[in-house]
Amino acid sequence: MAELAAVIASTHHPFYYRASTSTGADRPPFADEWVAKIERFRETLTRAEPDVLVMVGSDHFHQLWLDNMPQFLVGKAPFFDANFYNEEREFGLPRMTLRGEEDLAAHLLRDGLDRDFDLAFSNELRIDHSITCPIITLRPQADLPIVPVYTNIFAPPLPQPRRFVALGKAIREMVESWESDKRVAVIGTGHLSLELGGPRQFGEHGPDPEFDRRAVEWIASGDVEGCLAEVSLDSLHAPGNATHGFMDFMLMMGVAGEGAKADHVDTLDLFHTMEAYFTWYPNGVPGEVVPA
C-alpha cells in the first residue's frame, strides 16, 4: 500500500512569489526573513521524498461559481492548467501546468463514496493560487504529480468544521489504502484570522492575534477536539470576514490525527495576516534514528 510520507499545512500568501523574486528597491524589507523561513519549510517536504502530492485548497471563485458550487471536489486529469489572469496581474504569479495522478484521484473518488463522502469531481479543473502557492514555496520545480482537492469555504451553506476534520481523517485512510508503492504527501492550505475588504484588512498583523495564537497552539499540538469545541461556522466570523479558510487547517489536523504534535512549526507576522507553516511525519522523521 501507499505510504503517507508527510502531512503539511500552511497559509498561501499570493504575494510570496513577487516578494521573493524582487530585487533592489522593489524588494520588501521582510522578504529575506520570509524566504529563509520558506526555505526551512521546503526542506521538510524534500526530506520526506514524496512521489505524489495530494493538494487541498479552495477555489477563489475562479472556476467554481454560484451556479455550480460543490462542497468537496477532486480533480481527476492527466494535467492541470494553473493560475488565472488576475493572479498574474495582481500577484505576478506565473502560468503553470501540473501533472495529475489519475489513479489516486480515481481511488479517492471511489473509496470516498464507500466512506460516505460523495465527492464531486472534475476532469477539466483549472487550479488557482491556493494550490500553486504551496507548490511554489514547497516544490518550486513543480515536478511531482498532484491530486487537487477543493473545499468550499466561501459560498454558504458551508460544511460544518467537524465535517472538514472527518474528511481529513478519510483522506488519510484512503491514501493509506491505495494499492501503490508510492510515497504520498498531503498538503493543505488555508488561513488563520483574515479580513478581506473590511476595516481590519491592512494592519501590522492579522485582524485577531489572539485567535491566531490559539489556532497555532491547536494545530501544533494536534488538539482536534479542543479546536472543535471552540470553532463553529458562527464563531469564525469574529476573527475576520475570511477566516472560514481556517477549516482547511482543521481538515489537515484530521489528516495528521488527534494528538499528533507537529514536527515543524513556524510563523511570520506580515501585513494583514500571520503566515503559518506545519509539517508532520506520520511514520517518524525521515533519517532520524530512534533509540532502542
Secondary structure as GFF3:
##gff-version 3
##sequence-region A 1 292
A	DSSP	beta_strand	3	11	.	.	.	ID=ss1
A	DSSP	alpha_helix	16	21	.	.	.	ID=ss2
A	DSSP	three_ten_helix	24	26	.	.	.	ID=ss3
A	DSSP	alpha_helix	31	48	.	.	.	ID=ss4
A	DSSP	beta_strand	52	57	.	.	.	ID=ss5
A	DSSP	beta_strand	72	75	.	.	.	ID=ss6
A	DSSP	beta_strand	79	82	.	.	.	ID=ss7
A	DSSP	alpha_helix	85	91	.	.	.	ID=ss8
A	DSSP	beta_strand	96	99	.	.	.	ID=ss9
A	DSSP	alpha_helix	102	114	.	.	.	ID=ss10
A	DSSP	beta_strand	120	122	.	.	.	ID=ss11
A	DSSP	alpha_helix	129	138	.	.	.	ID=ss12
A	DSSP	beta_strand	146	151	.	.	.	ID=ss13
A	DSSP	alpha_helix	161	176	.	.	.	ID=ss14
A	DSSP	beta_strand	183	190	.	.	.	ID=ss15
A	DSSP	alpha_helix	209	221	.	.	.	ID=ss16
A	DSSP	alpha_helix	224	230	.	.	.	ID=ss17
A	DSSP	three_ten_helix	235	237	.	.	.	ID=ss18
A	DSSP	three_ten_helix	243	245	.	.	.	ID=ss19
A	DSSP	alpha_helix	246	256	.	.	.	ID=ss20
A	DSSP	beta_strand	264	270	.	.	.	ID=ss21
A	DSSP	beta_strand	273	280	.	.	.	ID=ss22
###
